[in-house]
Amino acid sequence: MSIVVKNNILWVGQRDWEVRDFHGTEYKTLRGSSYNSYLIREEKNVLIDTVDHKFSREFVQNLRREIDLADLDYIVINHAEEDHAGALTELMMQIRIRRSTAPPTPSTRSTATIIIRSGTSTW
């Protein structure tokens, strides 16, 4: 299922009616929550975040209804917590990743660039 946010922007996230504790026990909910993921279709097609891993297959199936996965130009993951990156593994198993970049970390102080599935990595 998707929801049109505005012309070329779709919400492709997932509703989770069963969740009661969010971020461990930090937040409580009696009515569930949603995992927000957005598909932006422009000159370049961008996916912002994925969903919790327990919805991985459903997420990828729903995303395929909106776009040929080969047409995704960028996948942006805001941070590596489960609610943003949980379905990334399932998605990456079904697409060819040409390049992945990560922001500088306190330990490296430089940007890590990894070429995935080509046999080479550069740092």
Secondary structure, DSSP 8 states (H G I E B T S, - for coil): --EEEETTEEE--EEESS--EETTTTEE-SS-EEE--EEEESSSEEEE----GGGHHHHHHHHHHHS-GGG--EEE-S-SSHHHHTTHHHHHTTS----EEE---TTT-S-EEE--SSS--B-
